[in-house]
Amino acid sequence: MGPKYPAGMRLDAPSLPLEGVVVVDLTSNIAAPFGSAILADLGAQVVHIEPSTGDDSRRMSPTDADASAYFYVVNRNKRFTTLDLRVKSDLDSLHELIAGADVFVTNLRLRTLMELGLDKQSLTGSFPKLITAYLNAYGPHPTVVNDPGYDGVIQARTGITGVTGGVEPARAGVSILDMGSGMWLAIGVLSALYQRTLTGVGSTVATSLFETGVAWSSYHLVAHQLTGEASSRSGTGHPAFAPYGLFQTNDGPIMIGVGGDAVFARLAQALGQEGLVMDSRFATNTSRIAHSIELTAIIEMALSHYTREEAVLLLRTADVPADVLALPEDLLEDVAAAQQLASVDLKGKSIYVPALPLRINGEYPPVTFPS
């Protein structure tokens, strides 16, 4: 008789698409746990394995007793058990858990996986229906497959930091490689589950922070090859469009995005600057990019007669994309975010957390934090 899955939180959500799928989650930190959290959100029974010292994400600031903001976000809707894989009986227990699972997700390095008999060759031979999902820092190349890496480090390596910020390079303010690679991992698992329904055979999916960074840099990489020019930072602007970015009103900045000539014509009319569309400096997107400094000055002069709220209302009424500059915590008061923000109980305190940004038959999947 194999070990029982640990007692604890269990979603009562039979309408969710992954109900009945069992996932063994031997992950830590942010990226891979976020991938398995997506599966949990979609109804899978995810068992998160922690060492006796606890997942590193428990100690990421700000902390809450033995947990943290990051731990809650990337381990929602999961069940938990503790195993010391240096102890043979615990390692045997893990293998028994995997034997009863549909999916095994991990971000352990390859050398460690091989030592533990958890590499894809070992698992495929023993469990042909199992879907194995691996996430590491740098991908499959043998010179980097065991190298350590975190989101900010690999943002730098893949050029994201180099094109982010204004005068100085900047790390993107959210962990885009962690979250992005977790999403790729979940997408890979979903595709493998579908393939298994057709073939009856499991498969292996894998991704990395580095590969995600390469993919996110696609535009800049291709643009360089077309023009021969070095990539550059655009601040809040965009190298492909103008006008685009933060523009000052009489009481602070707003964000405006213009992605085509028709939108620019509506912007110009809304601001009482209809003549701009006939000005050779601004008649096309490429000419507007070349003369963006002059165009910004004209737009900000027109916006100086409006407050932020007035300017956003004016432009949105004219069907021009524009919005306020906010902080993440402002979403707590944002009516558009209200339905997505799930109220959850956290050790007797009610807090709001964003649900998976995916509606199934009009409803967001439920969110429950570990107790």
C-alpha positions in Angstrom: 0.0 0.0 0.0 1.5 3.3 -1.1 1.4 6.5 1.1 -1.8 8.4 1.2 -1.9 11.9 -0.2 -1.6 14.3 2.7 -4.8 15.6 4.4 -5.6 19.2 4.1 -7.2 21.6 1.7 -9.2 20.1 -1.1 -11.2 22.1 -3.6 -14.8 21.1 -4.1 -14.8 22.2 -7.7 -16.0 19.3 -10.0 -16.7 21.7 -12.8 -13.1 22.7 -13.2 -11.4 21.2 -16.3 -8.5 19.4 -14.5 -10.6 17.8 -11.8 -9.3 14.3 -11.2 -5.8 15.1 -12.4 -3.1 14.4 -9.7 0.1 16.4 -9.7 3.2 15.8 -7.6 4.9 19.2 -7.2 8.6 19.0 -6.2 9.3 22.7 -6.8 10.6 25.7 -4.9 10.9 29.5 -5.2 8.6 31.1 -7.8 8.6 30.0 -11.4 7.9 26.2 -11.2 5.5 26.6 -8.3 3.6 29.2 -10.3 3.2 26.7 -13.1 1.8 24.0 -10.8 -0.4 26.7 -9.1 -2.0 27.3 -12.5 -2.8 23.5 -12.7 -4.2 23.7 -9.2 -6.4 26.7 -10.1 -7.8 24.7 -12.9 -8.8 21.9 -10.6 -5.9 19.5 -10.4 -5.1 17.9 -7.0 -1.5 19.3 -6.5 0.6 17.9 -3.7 3.5 20.3 -3.0 6.5 18.6 -1.5 8.7 20.6 0.8 12.0 19.9 2.6 12.0 20.0 6.4 13.4 23.5 6.3 10.4 24.6 4.2 10.2 26.1 0.7 12.6 29.1 0.1 9.6 31.2 -0.9 8.3 31.0 2.7 11.1 33.4 3.6 10.7 36.0 0.8 9.8 39.4 2.1 7.3 40.4 3.3 6.8 37.3 5.5 3.8 36.2 7.5 4.9 33.9 10.3 6.1 30.8 8.5 5.0 32.0 5.0 5.2 35.0 2.8 3.3 36.9 0.1 5.1 35.0 -2.7 4.6 31.7 -1.0 0.8 32.3 -0.8 0.6 33.5 -4.4 2.5 30.5 -6.0 1.2 27.8 -3.7 -2.5 28.6 -3.6 -5.0 25.7 -4.0 -2.3 23.1 -3.2 -1.9 20.4 -0.5 1.4 20.0 1.4 3.6 17.4 2.7 7.2 17.3 3.9 9.9 14.8 2.8 13.6 14.7 3.3 14.9 13.2 0.0 18.3 12.4 1.7 16.4 9.8 3.7 15.7 6.6 1.7 12.3 6.0 3.2 11.2 9.5 2.2 12.6 9.2 -1.3 10.7 5.9 -1.6 7.6 7.7 -0.5 8.1 10.3 -3.2 8.4 7.6 -5.8 5.2 6.0 -4.6 3.4 9.4 -4.8 4.7 9.8 -8.4 3.4 6.2 -9.2 -0.1 7.4 -8.3 0.1 10.7 -10.2 -0.6 12.0 -13.7 2.0 14.7 -13.6 5.3 15.3 -11.9 6.6 18.9 -11.8 10.1 19.9 -10.6 12.7 22.5 -10.9 15.6 20.5 -9.3 18.8 20.7 -11.3 19.6 17.8 -13.7 22.4 16.4 -11.6 20.2 16.2 -8.5 17.4 14.6 -10.5 19.8 11.9 -11.8 21.1 11.3 -8.3 17.5 10.8 -7.0 16.3 8.7 -10.0 13.9 11.5 -11.0 15.3 12.4 -14.4 13.0 11.8 -17.4 14.8 8.6 -18.5 14.3 7.0 -15.1 10.7 8.1 -14.7 9.7 7.3 -18.3 10.9 3.7 -18.0 9.0 3.2 -14.7 5.9 5.2 -15.5 5.1 5.3 -19.2 1.8 7.2 -18.7 3.4 9.9 -16.5 3.8 13.4 -17.7 7.0 14.9 -16.5 7.5 18.7 -16.4 10.9 20.2 -15.8 11.9 23.9 -15.4 15.4 25.2 -14.9 17.3 28.5 -15.2 19.1 28.3 -18.5 17.6 25.4 -20.5 19.1 22.3 -22.0 22.5 23.3 -23.3 25.1 21.1 -21.4 27.3 24.1 -20.5 24.4 25.8 -18.5 21.9 23.0 -17.6 23.1 22.9 -14.0 23.8 26.6 -13.6 21.8 28.6 -11.0 19.7 31.6 -12.0 17.0 34.0 -10.8 14.6 36.2 -12.7 16.6 39.4 -12.5 19.9 37.7 -13.4 18.4 36.2 -16.5 16.5 39.4 -17.4 20.0 40.9 -17.7 21.4 38.0 -19.8 18.5 38.0 -22.3 18.5 41.7 -22.9 15.3 42.6 -21.1 17.1 44.7 -18.5 19.0 46.4 -21.3 15.8 47.7 -23.0 13.9 48.5 -19.8 14.1 51.8 -17.9 15.1 55.3 -19.0 18.6 56.7 -18.5 19.6 53.6 -16.6 18.8 49.9 -17.3 16.1 48.5 -15.0 14.8 45.1 -14.0 11.1 44.8 -14.9 9.1 45.6 -11.8 7.4 42.2 -11.8 9.0 38.8 -12.1 8.2 38.3 -15.8 10.5 35.4 -16.4 9.4 33.5 -13.3 5.7 34.0 -14.1 6.3 33.6 -17.8 8.2 30.3 -17.6 5.6 29.0 -15.1 2.9 29.7 -17.7 4.9 27.9 -20.4 5.3 24.9 -18.1 1.5 24.8 -17.4 0.8 25.1 -21.2 3.2 22.2 -21.8 1.5 20.0 -19.2 -2.0 20.8 -20.6 -0.8 19.9 -24.2 0.8 16.7 -22.9 -2.4 15.7 -21.0 -4.4 16.2 -24.2 -1.9 14.1 -26.2 -2.1 11.3 -23.6 -5.9 11.1 -24.2 -5.1 10.3 -27.8 -2.1 8.0 -27.4 -2.3 6.7 -23.8 1.3 7.5 -23.4 2.9 10.3 -21.3 5.5 12.7 -22.4 8.1 15.2 -21.1 7.8 19.0 -21.3 10.5 21.4 -20.2 11.2 25.1 -20.2 13.5 27.6 -18.5 13.7 31.2 -17.5 16.4 31.8 -20.2 14.2 30.4 -23.0 11.3 32.5 -21.8 13.6 35.6 -21.8 14.7 34.8 -25.4 11.1 34.5 -26.5 10.1 37.8 -24.7 13.0 39.5 -26.6 11.7 38.5 -30.0 10.7 41.9 -31.2 14.0 43.5 -30.4 16.0 40.6 -31.8 14.2 40.7 -35.1 14.2 44.5 -35.3 18.0 44.6 -34.9 18.4 42.2 -37.8 16.1 44.3 -40.0 17.8 47.6 -39.2 21.3 46.8 -38.0 20.7 49.3 -35.1 21.3 48.5 -31.5 18.3 48.0 -29.2 17.7 50.9 -26.8 15.6 51.8 -23.8 12.3 53.6 -24.4 11.3 54.4 -20.8 7.5 54.2 -20.8 7.5 54.5 -24.5 7.6 51.9 -27.3 10.2 51.6 -30.1 7.5 50.5 -32.6 4.8 53.2 -32.0 4.4 56.9 -31.4 3.0 58.7 -29.5 3.2 56.1 -26.8 4.1 56.5 -23.1 3.5 58.8 -20.2 2.4 62.3 -20.9 2.0 65.1 -18.4 -1.3 66.8 -17.7 -1.7 69.7 -15.3 -1.7 67.5 -12.2 0.4 64.5 -13.2 1.0 61.9 -16.0 -1.3 59.6 -17.9 -0.4 56.8 -20.2 -1.4 57.0 -23.9 -1.0 54.4 -26.5 -1.3 55.1 -30.2 -0.9 52.0 -32.4 -1.9 53.4 -35.8 -2.7 56.4 -38.0 -6.5 56.2 -37.4 -5.9 56.3 -33.6 -3.5 59.2 -34.0 -6.1 61.2 -36.0 -8.6 60.7 -33.2 -6.0 61.8 -30.6 -5.2 64.9 -32.6 -8.9 65.8 -33.0 -9.7 65.2 -29.3 -6.8 67.6 -28.4 -7.8 70.3 -30.9 -4.7 69.6 -33.0 -6.3 68.3 -36.2 -3.5 69.9 -38.2 -1.0 67.3 -36.9 -2.2 64.6 -39.3 -1.2 66.8 -42.3 2.2 67.7 -40.8 4.8 65.7 -42.6 6.6 65.1 -39.3 3.6 63.3 -37.9 1.7 61.9 -40.9 3.0 58.3 -40.5 4.0 56.2 -37.6 7.6 56.0 -38.7 7.8 59.8 -39.0 6.2 60.2 -35.6 8.8 58.0 -34.1 11.5 60.1 -35.8 10.0 63.3 -34.4 8.7 61.9 -31.1 10.3 64.6 -28.9 8.6 67.4 -30.8 5.3 65.5 -30.8 5.5 64.9 -27.1 5.9 68.6 -26.5 2.8 69.4 -28.6 0.7 66.8 -26.9 1.8 67.8 -23.4 1.0 71.5 -24.2 -2.5 70.5 -25.2 -2.9 68.2 -22.1 -1.8 71.0 -19.8 -5.4 72.3 -19.8 -6.7 69.1 -18.3 -6.4 67.1 -15.1 -5.4 63.5 -15.3 -9.1 62.3 -14.9 -10.3 64.9 -17.4 -7.7 63.9 -20.0 -8.3 60.2 -19.7 -12.1 60.7 -20.0 -11.6 63.0 -23.1 -9.3 60.5 -24.9 -11.3 57.4 -24.0 -14.4 59.1 -25.2 -12.6 59.7 -28.5 -11.7 56.0 -28.6 -8.0 56.6 -27.9 -6.4 54.2 -25.4 -5.4 56.1 -22.3 -5.4 55.4 -18.6 -4.1 56.6 -15.2 -0.7 55.7 -13.7 -1.4 53.6 -10.7 0.2 51.3 -8.1 -0.7 47.6 -7.8 -2.5 48.3 -4.5 -4.8 50.8 -6.3 -6.4 47.7 -7.9 -8.1 47.1 -4.5 -10.3 50.1 -5.4 -10.5 49.5 -9.1 -14.0 48.5 -10.1 -12.8 46.7 -13.2 -10.6 44.4 -11.1 -13.3 43.7 -8.5 -14.6 40.4 -10.0 -11.1 39.0 -10.4 -10.1 39.7 -6.8 -11.0 36.7 -4.7 -11.6 37.2 -1.0 -9.7 34.5 0.9 -9.2 33.8 4.6 -5.6 34.0 5.7 -5.1 32.9 9.3 -8.3 34.7 10.4 -7.7 37.7 8.2 -9.6 38.4 5.0 -7.4 39.5 2.1 -7.9 39.9 -1.7 -5.8 38.0 -4.2 -6.2 37.9 -8.0 -7.7 34.8 -9.4 -6.3 33.1 -12.5 -6.9 35.5 -15.3 -9.0 33.0 -17.2 -12.8 32.8 -17.1 -14.4 29.4 -17.6 -18.0 29.7 -18.6 -17.9 33.2 -17.3 -16.5 32.3 -13.9 -13.0 32.7 -12.4 -11.5 29.5 -10.8 -11.7 29.6 -7.0 -8.7 30.5 -4.8 -7.9 29.0 -1.5 -4.7 29.7 0.5 -3.0 27.0 2.6 -4.1 27.1 6.2 
